Amino acid sequence: MKPTTAIKPHVVSREFDAPRALVWKVNTQAEHLEKWLGPEGVTGFTKTMDFRVGGKYHYAQRSADGSFNAWGIMTYLEIDPIDRIVSIQSFSDEDGGIGTHPMAPTWPKVMHWVMDFEDLGNDRTKLSVTWLPVEGSSAEELAMFDSAREGMDGGWKGTFDKLAAYLNSVK
């Protein structure tokens, strides 16, 4: 599956005070992802993880009060160790079937997701995430994605804040 060219990608980046190998590790191992992946107030749960090209990461994000529970599934398309991960990501059900966003039913069903890990020297790393719906997404899905950029920025800021704190705790 390829990303759409109908709209511009959404890119979020952050620099972390951690070596690239560590930033890579906490993005590629379930026991680490569960500790930080997701916005503030949400905790992670891994059902399965098979980190290889063609493998899948099936996970959930849950709020402490139970008001939010979202399953997701990611299929790895490309893995270039410590440099880049390319995957397809979707909301899912508990069994791994493709689902809809629990709060936005017109959200794109399938997203193309690229994570780039850039070594900045002096044990600093820039992590960039590029998101786009895939080719064949409906006009309604593309409009929803385009209208949600500010919210995506806020969600990623909270996620990156959690990642920064987690990296500091495991250095």
ChimeraX attribute file (.defattr): number of C-alpha atoms within 10 A of each C-alpha:
attribute: neighborCount
match mode: 1-to-1
recipient: residues
	/A:1	13
	/A:2	12
	/A:3	19
	/A:4	17
	/A:5	11
	/A:6	14
	/A:7	13
	/A:8	11
	/A:9	19
	/A:10	17
	/A:11	16
	/A:12	16
	/A:13	17
	/A:14	14
	/A:15	16
	/A:16	21
	/A:17	17
	/A:18	21
	/A:19	19
	/A:20	21
	/A:21	16
	/A:22	16
	/A:23	22
	/A:24	20
	/A:25	14
	/A:26	20
	/A:27	19
	/A:28	19
	/A:29	14
	/A:30	22
	/A:31	13
	/A:32	17
	/A:33	20
	/A:34	19
	/A:35	16
	/A:36	24
	/A:37	23
	/A:38	23
	/A:39	20
	/A:40	16
	/A:41	14
	/A:42	21
	/A:43	18
	/A:44	23
	/A:45	17
	/A:46	16
	/A:47	15
	/A:48	14
	/A:49	17
	/A:50	15
	/A:51	16
	/A:52	14
	/A:53	15
	/A:54	13
	/A:55	15
	/A:56	20
	/A:57	21
	/A:58	25
	/A:59	24
	/A:60	22
	/A:61	20
	/A:62	17
	/A:63	16
	/A:64	11
	/A:65	9
	/A:66	8
	/A:67	7
	/A:68	13
	/A:69	15
	/A:70	20
	/A:71	26
	/A:72	22
	/A:73	27
	/A:74	25
	/A:75	22
	/A:76	20
	/A:77	18
	/A:78	14
	/A:79	16
	/A:80	11
	/A:81	12
	/A:82	18
	/A:83	15
	/A:84	17
	/A:85	21
	/A:86	20
	/A:87	22
	/A:88	22
	/A:89	24
	/A:90	24
	/A:91	25
	/A:92	22
	/A:93	17
	/A:94	16
	/A:95	10
	/A:96	19
	/A:97	13
	/A:98	17
	/A:99	18
	/A:100	20
	/A:101	17
	/A:102	13
	/A:103	9
	/A:104	9
	/A:105	12
	/A:106	16
	/A:107	23
	/A:108	24
	/A:109	19
	/A:110	24
	/A:111	24
	/A:112	23
	/A:113	24
	/A:114	18
	/A:115	21
	/A:116	19
	/A:117	22
	/A:118	18
	/A:119	18
	/A:120	15
	/A:121	11
	/A:122	9
	/A:123	13
	/A:124	16
	/A:125	23
	/A:126	18
	/A:127	21
	/A:128	17
	/A:129	19
	/A:130	15
	/A:131	22
	/A:132	26
	/A:133	31
	/A:134	22
	/A:135	15
	/A:136	14
	/A:137	18
	/A:138	15
	/A:139	12
	/A:140	12
	/A:141	18
	/A:142	20
	/A:143	14
	/A:144	16
	/A:145	22
	/A:146	16
	/A:147	11
	/A:148	12
	/A:149	14
	/A:150	10
	/A:151	11
	/A:152	16
	/A:153	15
	/A:154	12
	/A:155	15
	/A:156	20
	/A:157	18
	/A:158	18
	/A:159	18
	/A:160	23
	/A:161	17
	/A:162	19
	/A:163	23
	/A:164	18
	/A:165	12
	/A:166	16
	/A:167	19
	/A:168	12
	/A:169	8
	/A:170	10
	/A:171	9
